Structures are given as structure tokens and as C-alpha cells.
């Protein structure tokens, strides 16, 4: 790798940060505000994408921000692993921004200016996490990401939303403290916190007990946002947020920043060889395997669609951690490939849940029999993404899980390969009933037996999608006081009921897009198409090429 001094990593972070005051100043001009959001999102993606060819050819782009002390500096560095995360986050910000316009206006949401400004701050922080060249820089942006996403989690401003926000801060700041402690210990042991492919060499000769403690602090701290059990419960509770925020939390920024942090620790702080010598990989793999199976079982027992998707996320994230913990070349490739694969598929699923909520006010799976007549394109996209989550071929999830299973078998991890296969069956068990009843059952004659609604591992009486009640707690005058005067998007034939099919059953809308606004349908179909593209031609989709560059640079992992 050749380091080249460049301002592009800094500009990629700053472009959305600079947009925040501009977005805030446009609260009385919503069309211009959204135009700025989309322009900035496209600019950020272009900046990140412009560095991809160089990174693939062996160049890294470095911006030195400043020195904080001896051996402690703030540095941004666009290397292959960072480009993977930054490219994904910036690409999906464009898709989510379009979806947000349709969703927020479709529900006449309050505080839309704050929402879009917080989204810009979140993406600035996420790209800062991606391009952090050392643990200190990563930690700074990691904490900024927590702060910038808090207003999104509490957007609904209900008591439940505020409680979820407090829980979110408690968990994630607690994880941040652990990361800071681990960072300090690594610095004491090695004199540096800089990321090095294959790991910091001095850690191999450090005191083994202290090195294990450092690894535990870092993996545990990042594991909070990665939703590893038992520090996962903030994530389902955060489903009180609007659906685009759920997509941000689950697919793009927050949970992926935790996964990304674990990847940095495994690949660029400790390295696979040192982890094997210290014996810390096996416990991490065990935690991941337990999480992916347990969360899948709990998902079966959730009737609220977003909470079922939340527990699915907890399970799927552990596939990535397991792939990293196996320390085998194929498993590492599969684990890293599941970062974009899961992002595309889970974003599709959450977008579908949000469209169903906006158009029909339906949030519970038991109320969705026959909804395929009302929302055929939405449910078709849902079916595609759900199949990918279960590992069905020709969709992204199959490719990434194939690599992980092959890596597990090659490394002698037969138990872990078995856990992956069992989890795949559980995925089918909690996704198939949704798709089946949407297309093949009627509201009056469907079978609810596949749904088990006992509150194992979750709250009783799960709440509807965030934002449904939002319009009721803010009058038109209050909305204007927030500076968020806007023309709410109107949906011809919008269902005037509150959950489940209206009297007389679902309307039949056909396959030409009459089911929703294209501000939502377009992003849904785009995310679903990306899931298929990554499953059919993964190298053409560039992410696999980036990942092979990452893993290929690790000593002793792949030839």
C-alpha cells in the first residue's frame, strides 16, 4: 500500500457536516431543503467512489488533522476496509434520502428539518468512523455517531421514544467507555493505536493477560452497537423511531459501525495470528453463534413486523462477527461481504415495513393476510430480501453465507457451520409466513398458528411504527412553530383505517405502482435490485473486489 496525502477523506466527512446549518436554515423551504439533502448525498458518494479505483490498485488516501500528544493523532485514511464501509454508507444515504421524503411527508411528520439535519450529521460521523486511521480517531467519530443519531431515535417525542433514547445512550456510551479503555490499554502496551493490516506487531509480544483484557474491552465495547447478546436490547426498543431511521440503525450506520469496529480490532489491531495465539477468537465465535440462534428464535415470537426485523438484524449481524472470529480466509471474506449484503436486504425489508405503515397503518404481521393485493410490488421486494436473508441462491445473502460456511468447514468449525444452517432454517420459519399469507391467504381465512406472540425476550404489547401518533401530538400551529411548514404528500385512495384490512378487504392496486408514492417504491425496488446484483455478480458490484483486497493484504490468511 502506498500512502498519498489527500483532502478527499476529509471532504467526504465534511460535505454532510457543512450541510447541517444549510438544512437548518431551510426549514421554511422544504423542497429546497430536500434538494440540498439529495445533492449533498450524491456529492458524498461521488467523493468516496472517486477513491475506489486508487484503493483497489494499492493507494491509500491520508488526511492528517492534528496531533493530540506523543503517538496520538487524528488521522483520516481511506484504505480498503474503510472504503468498504464508506462506499456502502454513502450509497445508501442517497436511497434513504429519497425514501425519507416519501415517508415523512406521507405521514405529515413534525420536525422534518431536524430529522434531515440529524441524518446528515449521522452520515458525516459514519464516514469518519470508516476513515479513522487509528483507534483514537475511530473512537471520536464513533461517539459523535451516538450523539447525532439520538434525535432520530427520539424523533417521535413520546414517553416511550424518550425512554428508548435514554436506553440507547446508556448502552452505546457504556460501550464507548469500554472502547476508550481498550484503546488506552493498547497504547500502553504498544505505544501506538494506528491500524496495521495483520495487526500491531508489538501486541504479539505484549503481556498476554493485558492483551486479552484490551481485546475484551474493544470487542465488548464495539459489540454493544453490533447488538451482540446480552447487550442487544437497546436495538428492538429503538424501533419506536420512524422507519427510515430504523433502516439507518440496522442497515447503514449505527450497527455497522459496531461491526466495523470489531473488524478493525480483528484485522488491523490484533491480527488473526495474535488472536489465535491469545485464544480470544473462540469465545467471540461462541458469543456470535449463541446470538444468531437465540435472536432467530425470539424473532419467531414477534408479531410486530419491525420488532421481528429487529431481532433478525441481531441474528444477521452475528453472521459477520462469526465470519471474522473464525480467522479463516474464506470466512473473513464471507463475514465482510455480509456487511453490504445484509445492508441491502435489511434496508429493503424495513422500507417495505415503512411503506405498509404509511399506506395502510398496519404494523402487525397477523393483520397482513392478503396485503399482497394492496401492495404487490412492496411485498414482492419483501419476498426477495427475505429469501436472501435465508440464504437462497441468486441473492446476496447466499454468497456471503456460502463463504462463511466454507470457511467454518475448512477451519474445523463444524459446530459453527451447523449453527449457520440452523439459523437459515429459522430465517425461513419467521419470514415465510409473512410472504405466504400476503399472497395466498385472505383476511377472513388465514391461519395465525405460525405466529407465537408470547413476549420471550421482548416487550409485551409492541408499539406501532414510530411516527404514526406523531401527527396527533403536534397541531398545525405547533408544526409551524418548529419551522417545518411543508406540503404533505397526498396519496390517492389512502386507506382511512388504523391497522389491518379495511371493511370489505384490501383494495387491489395492480403491479404498476399505484400502491404507494414512487419516493418510497423507487428506493424499495433499488435496494432489492442491489441485493440481487450482489448475489448474481458480486465482483461486478465492486464490494467483493474490495473485500478480497482487504483479506489478501493480511499475512498468512490467503495466498
C-alpha positions as CSV (number, residue, x, y, z in Angstrom):
1,X,0.0,0.0,0.0
2,X,1.2,3.5,-0.9
3,X,0.1,6.4,1.3
4,X,-0.9,9.6,-0.6
5,X,-1.7,12.8,1.1
6,X,-5.1,13.9,0.1
7,X,-8.0,16.0,1.3
8,X,-10.6,13.7,-0.2
9,X,-11.2,11.7,3.0
10,X,-11.7,14.9,5.0
11,X,-14.0,16.4,2.3
12,X,-16.0,13.1,2.3
13,X,-16.7,13.7,6.0
14,X,-17.2,17.4,5.9
15,X,-19.6,17.7,3.0
16,X,-22.5,16.4,5.0
17,X,-21.3,18.2,8.2
18,X,-21.2,21.6,6.4
19,X,-24.7,20.8,5.0
20,X,-26.2,20.7,8.5
21,X,-26.6,24.5,9.0
22,X,-27.8,24.9,5.4
23,X,-30.5,22.3,6.0
24,X,-31.5,24.0,9.3
25,X,-31.7,27.4,7.6
26,X,-34.2,26.0,5.0
27,X,-36.9,24.9,7.4
28,X,-39.5,27.1,5.7
29,X,-38.5,25.9,2.2
30,X,-38.9,22.1,2.4
31,X,-38.4,21.4,-1.3
32,X,-35.1,23.2,-1.3
33,X,-34.1,21.5,1.9
34,X,-34.7,18.1,0.5
35,X,-32.9,19.2,-2.7
36,X,-29.9,20.1,-0.7
37,X,-30.0,16.7,1.2
38,X,-30.1,14.8,-2.1
39,X,-27.3,16.9,-3.6
40,X,-25.0,16.5,-0.6
41,X,-25.7,12.8,-0.5
42,X,-24.8,12.4,-4.2
43,X,-21.6,14.5,-3.6
44,X,-20.5,12.4,-0.7
45,X,-21.0,9.2,-2.7
46,X,-19.0,10.7,-5.6
47,X,-16.1,11.7,-3.3
48,X,-16.0,8.2,-1.8
49,X,-16.4,6.4,-5.1
50,X,-13.6,8.5,-6.7
51,X,-11.1,6.9,-4.3
52,X,-12.2,3.3,-5.1
53,X,-10.0,2.7,-8.2
54,X,-6.9,4.0,-6.4
55,X,-7.6,1.9,-3.3
56,X,-8.0,-1.2,-5.4
57,X,-4.7,-0.5,-7.1
58,X,-2.8,-0.2,-3.8
59,X,-3.2,3.5,-2.9
60,X,-4.4,4.8,0.4
61,X,-5.5,8.4,0.8
62,X,-4.5,10.1,4.0
63,X,-5.6,13.4,5.7
64,X,-3.7,14.4,8.9
65,X,-6.0,16.6,11.1
66,X,-3.8,17.1,14.1
67,X,-1.6,15.8,16.9
68,X,-3.1,15.2,20.3
69,X,0.1,14.0,22.0
70,X,3.0,11.7,21.7
71,X,1.8,8.9,19.3
72,X,-1.8,10.1,19.5
73,X,-3.1,11.8,16.4
74,X,-6.3,12.4,14.5
75,X,-5.9,11.0,11.0
76,X,-8.3,10.0,8.3
77,X,-7.2,7.2,6.0
78,X,-9.1,5.7,3.1
79,X,-7.9,2.2,2.9
80,X,-9.7,-0.9,1.5
81,X,-11.7,-1.7,4.7
82,X,-12.6,1.9,5.2
83,X,-13.7,2.3,1.6
84,X,-16.0,-0.7,2.0
85,X,-17.9,0.9,4.9
86,X,-17.9,4.4,3.5
87,X,-19.0,3.4,0.0
88,X,-21.9,1.4,1.5
89,X,-23.0,4.2,3.8
90,X,-22.8,7.0,1.2
91,X,-24.6,4.9,-1.4
92,X,-27.5,4.0,0.9
93,X,-27.8,7.6,2.2
94,X,-28.9,8.6,-1.3
95,X,-31.5,5.8,-1.4
96,X,-32.7,6.5,2.2
97,X,-33.0,10.2,1.5
98,X,-35.4,9.6,-1.4
99,X,-37.4,7.2,0.8
100,X,-37.4,9.7,3.7
101,X,-39.1,12.3,1.6
102,X,-42.0,10.0,0.8
103,X,-42.2,8.6,4.3
104,X,-42.0,11.8,6.3
105,X,-44.4,13.7,4.0
106,X,-46.7,10.7,3.7
107,X,-47.2,10.8,7.5
108,X,-47.1,14.7,7.7
109,X,-44.3,14.2,10.3
110,X,-43.3,17.0,12.6
111,X,-39.7,18.3,12.9
112,X,-38.6,17.2,9.4
113,X,-35.8,19.8,9.3
114,X,-34.3,18.4,12.5
115,X,-34.7,14.9,11.0
116,X,-32.8,15.7,7.8
117,X,-30.1,17.7,9.7
118,X,-29.6,14.8,12.1
119,X,-29.4,12.4,9.2
120,X,-26.6,14.5,7.6
121,X,-24.7,14.5,10.9
122,X,-25.0,10.8,11.2
123,X,-23.6,10.2,7.8
124,X,-20.7,12.6,8.5
125,X,-19.9,10.6,11.6
126,X,-20.3,7.2,9.9
127,X,-17.8,8.1,7.2
128,X,-15.5,9.5,9.9
129,X,-15.7,6.0,11.5
130,X,-14.9,4.4,8.2
131,X,-11.8,6.6,7.5
132,X,-10.4,6.7,11.1
133,X,-6.8,5.7,10.7
134,X,-6.3,4.7,14.4
135,X,-8.4,3.7,17.4
136,X,-8.4,7.3,18.7
137,X,-9.9,8.8,15.5
138,X,-12.4,6.0,15.2
139,X,-13.5,6.5,18.8
140,X,-14.1,10.2,18.3
141,X,-16.4,9.7,15.4
142,X,-17.9,6.6,17.0
143,X,-19.1,8.7,19.9
144,X,-20.2,11.5,17.6
145,X,-22.4,9.0,15.8
146,X,-24.2,8.2,19.0
147,X,-24.9,11.8,19.7
148,X,-26.1,12.5,16.1
149,X,-28.4,9.6,16.0
150,X,-30.1,10.2,19.4
151,X,-32.5,12.9,18.0
152,X,-33.5,10.3,15.3
153,X,-34.3,7.6,17.9
154,X,-36.4,10.0,20.0
155,X,-37.9,11.8,17.0
156,X,-41.5,10.8,18.0
157,X,-41.1,12.7,21.3
158,X,-43.4,10.3,23.2
159,X,-42.5,9.0,26.6
160,X,-41.7,5.7,25.0
161,X,-39.4,7.3,22.5
162,X,-37.6,9.2,25.2
163,X,-37.2,6.1,27.2
164,X,-35.8,4.2,24.2
165,X,-33.4,7.1,23.6
166,X,-32.1,7.0,27.2
167,X,-31.6,3.3,26.9
168,X,-29.8,3.8,23.6
169,X,-27.4,6.4,25.1
170,X,-26.8,4.3,28.2
171,X,-25.8,1.2,26.2
172,X,-23.8,2.9,23.5
173,X,-22.0,5.4,25.7
174,X,-21.2,2.5,28.1
175,X,-19.8,0.6,25.1
176,X,-17.8,3.8,24.2
177,X,-16.3,3.8,27.7
178,X,-15.1,0.2,27.1
179,X,-13.7,1.1,23.7
180,X,-11.8,4.1,25.2
181,X,-10.4,1.8,28.0
182,X,-9.3,-0.8,25.4
183,X,-7.7,2.0,23.3
184,X,-5.7,3.3,26.2
185,X,-4.5,-0.2,27.1
186,X,-3.4,-0.9,23.5
187,X,-1.5,2.4,23.6
188,X,0.2,1.5,26.9
189,X,1.2,-1.9,25.6
190,X,2.4,-0.8,22.1
191,X,2.9,2.9,22.1
192,X,0.5,3.3,19.1
193,X,-3.1,2.9,18.2
194,X,-2.6,3.0,14.4
195,X,-4.3,0.4,12.3
196,X,-1.9,-2.0,10.6
197,X,-3.1,-4.8,8.2
198,X,-2.3,-8.0,10.1
199,X,-2.3,-6.3,13.5
200,X,0.0,-4.1,15.5
201,X,3.3,-6.1,15.7
202,X,4.1,-5.1,19.3
203,X,0.9,-6.7,20.6
204,X,2.3,-10.2,19.8
205,X,5.0,-9.6,22.4
206,X,2.9,-7.8,25.0
207,X,1.7,-9.3,28.3
208,X,-0.9,-11.9,27.2
209,X,-3.3,-11.2,30.1
210,X,-3.3,-7.4,29.5
211,X,-3.6,-8.1,25.7
212,X,-6.7,-10.3,26.4
213,X,-8.2,-7.6,28.6
214,X,-7.7,-5.0,25.8
215,X,-9.3,-7.3,23.3
216,X,-12.3,-7.9,25.6
217,X,-12.8,-4.2,26.2
218,X,-12.6,-3.4,22.5
219,X,-14.7,-6.3,21.3
220,X,-17.2,-5.8,24.1
221,X,-17.5,-2.0,23.5
222,X,-18.0,-2.3,19.8
223,X,-20.2,-5.3,20.4
224,X,-22.8,-3.0,22.0
225,X,-23.6,-1.3,18.7
226,X,-23.2,-4.6,16.9
227,X,-26.0,-5.9,19.2
228,X,-24.2,-8.9,20.5
229,X,-26.1,-10.6,23.3
230,X,-26.5,-9.8,26.1
231,X,-26.0,-6.1,25.2
232,X,-28.6,-6.1,22.4
233,X,-31.9,-5.0,24.0
234,X,-31.5,-1.3,23.0
235,X,-32.0,-2.2,19.4
236,X,-35.5,-3.6,19.4
237,X,-36.6,-0.8,21.7
238,X,-35.2,1.8,19.2
239,X,-37.9,0.6,16.8
240,X,-40.1,3.5,18.1
241,X,-38.2,5.6,15.6
242,X,-39.5,6.3,12.1
243,X,-38.8,3.5,9.6
244,X,-36.1,5.4,7.7
245,X,-34.3,5.7,11.0
246,X,-34.7,2.0,11.6
247,X,-33.0,1.5,8.2
248,X,-30.2,3.8,9.3
249,X,-29.8,2.0,12.6
250,X,-30.0,-1.6,11.2
251,X,-28.5,-1.4,7.7
252,X,-26.2,1.5,7.2
253,X,-24.6,3.4,10.1
254,X,-25.1,2.5,13.7
255,X,-24.9,-1.3,14.0
256,X,-22.5,-1.4,11.1
257,X,-20.2,1.0,12.9
258,X,-20.0,-1.6,15.7
259,X,-19.4,-4.4,13.3
260,X,-16.8,-2.2,11.5
261,X,-15.1,-1.6,14.9
262,X,-14.9,-5.3,15.6
263,X,-13.4,-5.8,12.1
264,X,-10.8,-3.2,12.7
265,X,-9.8,-4.9,16.0
266,X,-9.6,-8.3,14.5
267,X,-7.8,-7.4,11.2
268,X,-5.8,-4.3,12.0
269,X,-5.2,-4.1,15.7
270,X,-4.7,-7.7,16.9
271,X,-4.5,-9.6,13.6
272,X,-5.5,-13.1,13.0
273,X,-2.2,-14.7,14.2
274,X,-2.1,-12.8,17.5
275,X,-5.8,-13.6,18.2
276,X,-5.1,-17.3,17.6
277,X,-2.2,-17.2,20.0
278,X,-4.1,-15.4,22.7
279,X,-7.1,-17.7,22.3
280,X,-9.6,-14.9,22.1
281,X,-11.2,-15.8,18.8
282,X,-13.1,-18.9,20.0
283,X,-15.0,-17.1,22.8
284,X,-16.0,-14.4,20.3
285,X,-17.2,-17.0,17.8
286,X,-19.3,-18.7,20.6
287,X,-21.0,-15.4,21.6
288,X,-21.8,-14.8,17.9
289,X,-23.2,-18.3,17.4
290,X,-25.4,-18.1,20.5
291,X,-26.6,-14.7,19.4
292,X,-27.5,-15.7,15.9
293,X,-29.5,-18.7,17.1
294,X,-31.2,-17.1,20.1
295,X,-32.2,-13.9,18.2
296,X,-33.7,-16.1,15.4
297,X,-35.9,-17.9,18.0
298,X,-37.0,-14.7,19.5
299,X,-37.8,-13.3,16.1
300,X,-40.3,-16.1,15.6
301,X,-42.3,-14.8,18.6
302,X,-42.7,-11.2,17.4
303,X,-46.0,-10.2,15.8
304,X,-45.0,-6.6,15.2
305,X,-43.1,-6.5,11.9
306,X,-40.4,-4.1,12.8
307,X,-39.6,-5.9,16.0
308,X,-39.3,-9.2,14.1
309,X,-37.0,-7.4,11.7
310,X,-35.0,-6.0,14.7
311,X,-34.3,-9.5,16.1
312,X,-33.5,-10.7,12.6
313,X,-30.9,-7.9,12.5
314,X,-29.4,-9.1,15.8
315,X,-29.1,-12.5,14.3
316,X,-27.7,-11.5,11.0
317,X,-25.1,-9.2,12.5
318,X,-23.6,-12.2,14.3
319,X,-23.0,-13.9,11.0
320,X,-20.5,-11.1,10.3
321,X,-18.9,-11.4,13.7
322,X,-18.7,-15.2,13.4
323,X,-17.0,-14.9,10.0
324,X,-14.4,-12.6,11.5
325,X,-13.9,-14.8,14.6
326,X,-13.2,-17.9,12.5
327,X,-10.0,-16.3,11.3
328,X,-10.1,-18.3,8.0
329,X,-9.7,-16.6,4.7
330,X,-13.0,-17.7,3.2
331,X,-14.9,-17.0,6.4
332,X,-13.3,-13.5,6.6
333,X,-14.4,-12.8,3.0
334,X,-17.9,-14.0,3.8
335,X,-18.2,-12.0,7.0
336,X,-17.1,-8.8,5.4
337,X,-19.3,-9.5,2.3
338,X,-22.3,-9.9,4.6
339,X,-21.9,-6.2,5.6
340,X,-23.2,-4.9,2.2
341,X,-25.4,-8.0,1.7
342,X,-27.2,-7.5,4.9
343,X,-27.4,-3.8,4.4
344,X,-29.2,-4.1,1.0
345,X,-31.6,-6.8,2.2
346,X,-32.4,-5.4,5.6
347,X,-32.9,-1.9,4.1
348,X,-35.4,-3.4,1.6
349,X,-37.3,-5.1,4.4
350,X,-37.5,-2.0,6.6
351,X,-38.5,0.1,3.6
352,X,-41.3,-2.3,2.9
353,X,-42.5,-2.2,6.5
354,X,-42.5,1.6,6.4
355,X,-44.5,1.7,3.1
356,X,-47.0,-0.7,4.6
357,X,-47.3,1.5,7.6
358,X,-47.7,4.7,5.7
359,X,-50.3,3.3,3.2
360,X,-52.3,1.1,5.5
361,X,-51.3,1.9,9.1
362,X,-50.7,-1.8,9.5
363,X,-47.8,-2.9,11.7
364,X,-48.7,-6.4,13.0
365,X,-48.0,-9.5,10.8
366,X,-51.2,-11.1,11.9
367,X,-53.1,-8.2,10.2
368,X,-51.3,-8.7,6.8
369,X,-53.1,-11.6,5.3
370,X,-53.9,-10.7,1.7
371,X,-52.0,-7.5,1.7
372,X,-50.2,-8.6,-1.4
373,X,-53.3,-7.5,-3.3
374,X,-53.0,-4.0,-1.9
375,X,-49.2,-3.7,-2.1
376,X,-47.9,-6.3,-4.7
377,X,-44.6,-4.6,-5.6
378,X,-43.8,-3.9,-2.0
379,X,-44.4,-7.5,-0.9
380,X,-42.5,-8.9,-3.9
381,X,-39.5,-6.9,-2.9
382,X,-40.0,-8.1,0.7
383,X,-40.1,-11.7,-0.6
384,X,-36.8,-11.2,-2.5
385,X,-35.0,-9.7,0.5
386,X,-36.4,-12.3,2.9
387,X,-35.2,-15.1,0.6
388,X,-31.8,-13.6,0.6
389,X,-31.7,-13.4,4.4
390,X,-32.5,-17.1,4.5
391,X,-29.6,-17.8,2.1
392,X,-31.5,-18.6,-1.1
393,X,-29.2,-18.6,-4.1
394,X,-29.0,-15.7,-6.6
395,X,-29.5,-13.2,-3.8
396,X,-26.7,-11.5,-1.8
397,X,-27.2,-13.4,1.4
398,X,-26.4,-16.7,-0.2
399,X,-23.0,-15.6,-1.4
400,X,-21.8,-14.2,1.9
401,X,-23.2,-17.2,3.9
402,X,-21.6,-19.7,1.5
403,X,-18.2,-18.2,2.1
404,X,-18.7,-18.2,5.9
405,X,-19.8,-21.9,5.9
406,X,-16.9,-23.0,3.7
407,X,-14.5,-21.1,6.0
408,X,-16.0,-22.8,9.0
409,X,-15.7,-26.2,7.5
410,X,-12.1,-25.6,6.3
411,X,-11.2,-24.4,9.8
412,X,-12.7,-27.4,11.5
413,X,-15.6,-25.4,12.9
414,X,-18.3,-27.9,12.2
415,X,-20.4,-26.7,15.1
416,X,-20.4,-23.2,13.8
417,X,-21.3,-24.3,10.3
418,X,-24.2,-26.2,11.8
419,X,-25.3,-23.1,13.7
420,X,-25.4,-21.2,10.5
421,X,-27.5,-23.8,8.8
422,X,-30.0,-24.0,11.6
423,X,-30.2,-20.2,11.6
424,X,-31.0,-20.3,7.9
425,X,-33.9,-22.7,8.6
426,X,-35.2,-20.3,11.4
427,X,-35.0,-17.4,8.9
428,X,-37.3,-19.3,6.6
429,X,-39.6,-20.0,9.6
430,X,-40.1,-16.4,10.5
431,X,-40.1,-14.9,7.0
432,X,-42.1,-17.4,5.0
433,X,-45.4,-17.0,6.9
434,X,-45.3,-13.2,6.1
435,X,-44.9,-13.7,2.4
436,X,-47.3,-16.7,2.2
437,X,-50.2,-15.0,3.9
438,X,-49.6,-11.8,2.0
439,X,-50.2,-13.5,-1.3
440,X,-52.0,-16.8,-0.6
441,X,-54.4,-16.1,2.2
442,X,-57.4,-13.9,2.7
443,X,-58.0,-11.6,5.7
444,X,-61.0,-13.8,6.8
445,X,-59.5,-17.2,6.3
446,X,-55.8,-17.0,7.2
447,X,-54.0,-19.3,9.7
448,X,-52.3,-17.4,12.6
449,X,-50.7,-20.6,14.0
450,X,-47.2,-19.7,12.6
451,X,-47.2,-16.7,14.9
452,X,-46.2,-17.2,18.5
453,X,-46.9,-13.9,20.4
454,X,-45.5,-14.7,23.8
455,X,-43.1,-12.0,24.9
456,X,-40.0,-14.1,25.1
457,X,-37.1,-11.7,25.1
458,X,-39.2,-8.7,24.2
459,X,-41.8,-6.4,25.5
460,X,-45.5,-7.1,25.7
461,X,-47.8,-5.1,23.6
462,X,-45.3,-3.9,21.0
463,X,-45.8,-0.4,19.8
464,X,-46.6,0.6,16.2
465,X,-44.1,2.2,13.9
466,X,-42.8,5.5,15.2
467,X,-44.4,8.5,13.7
468,X,-48.0,7.1,13.5
469,X,-49.1,9.0,16.5
470,X,-46.7,11.9,15.8
471,X,-49.2,13.9,13.8
472,X,-51.6,13.7,16.7
473,X,-49.3,15.3,19.2
474,X,-48.4,18.3,17.1
475,X,-51.0,20.7,15.8
476,X,-50.5,22.6,12.6
477,X,-49.6,25.7,14.6
478,X,-47.0,23.7,16.6
479,X,-45.6,22.3,13.4
480,X,-45.2,25.8,12.0
481,X,-43.5,26.8,15.3
482,X,-40.9,24.1,14.6
483,X,-40.3,25.8,11.3
484,X,-41.4,22.7,9.4
485,X,-44.2,24.0,7.2
486,X,-44.5,21.7,4.3
487,X,-46.9,20.4,1.8
488,X,-47.7,16.9,2.9
489,X,-47.7,14.4,0.1
490,X,-51.2,13.1,-0.6
491,X,-51.8,9.5,-1.5
492,X,-54.8,9.0,-3.7
493,X,-57.1,6.4,-2.2
494,X,-55.1,6.4,1.1
495,X,-56.8,3.9,3.5
496,X,-58.8,5.6,6.2
497,X,-58.4,3.0,8.9
498,X,-55.9,2.1,11.6
499,X,-54.3,-1.3,11.0
500,X,-55.3,-4.4,9.1
501,X,-57.6,-4.6,6.1
502,X,-60.5,-2.1,5.8
503,X,-64.1,-3.3,5.7
504,X,-64.6,-5.2,2.6
505,X,-61.0,-6.4,2.4
506,X,-57.8,-5.0,0.7
507,X,-58.1,-2.9,-2.4
508,X,-56.4,-4.4,-5.5
509,X,-53.9,-2.0,-6.7
510,X,-52.1,-3.9,-9.5
511,X,-48.4,-4.0,-10.4
512,X,-47.9,-0.6,-11.8
513,X,-47.1,1.3,-8.7
514,X,-50.5,2.6,-7.6
515,X,-49.9,1.1,-4.1
516,X,-47.6,4.0,-2.9
517,X,-45.6,7.0,-3.9
518,X,-42.6,6.4,-6.1
519,X,-40.5,8.3,-3.5
520,X,-40.9,5.1,-1.5
521,X,-41.4,2.5,-4.2
522,X,-38.2,3.6,-6.0
523,X,-35.9,3.1,-3.1
524,X,-37.6,-0.2,-2.2
525,X,-37.0,-1.6,-5.7
526,X,-33.5,-0.2,-5.8
527,X,-32.4,-1.8,-2.5
528,X,-34.0,-5.1,-3.6
529,X,-32.2,-4.9,-7.0
530,X,-28.9,-4.3,-5.3
531,X,-29.5,-7.4,-3.2
532,X,-29.9,-9.4,-6.4
533,X,-27.0,-7.7,-8.2
534,X,-24.6,-8.6,-5.3
535,X,-25.9,-12.1,-5.3
536,X,-25.6,-12.7,-9.1
537,X,-22.4,-10.7,-10.0
538,X,-20.7,-9.9,-6.6
539,X,-17.4,-8.9,-8.2
540,X,-19.0,-6.6,-10.7
541,X,-20.8,-4.9,-7.8
542,X,-17.3,-4.0,-6.6
543,X,-17.8,-4.9,-2.9
544,X,-16.3,-8.4,-3.3
545,X,-13.3,-7.0,-5.1
546,X,-12.7,-4.5,-2.2
547,X,-13.1,-7.3,0.3
548,X,-10.7,-9.6,-1.5
549,X,-8.2,-6.7,-1.4
550,X,-8.7,-6.4,2.4
551,X,-8.3,-10.1,3.1
552,X,-5.5,-10.5,0.6
553,X,-3.4,-8.0,2.4
554,X,-3.4,-10.0,5.7
555,X,-0.3,-12.0,6.3
556,X,-0.8,-15.8,6.4
557,X,-4.5,-15.7,5.6
558,X,-4.9,-16.1,1.9
559,X,-2.4,-16.9,-0.8
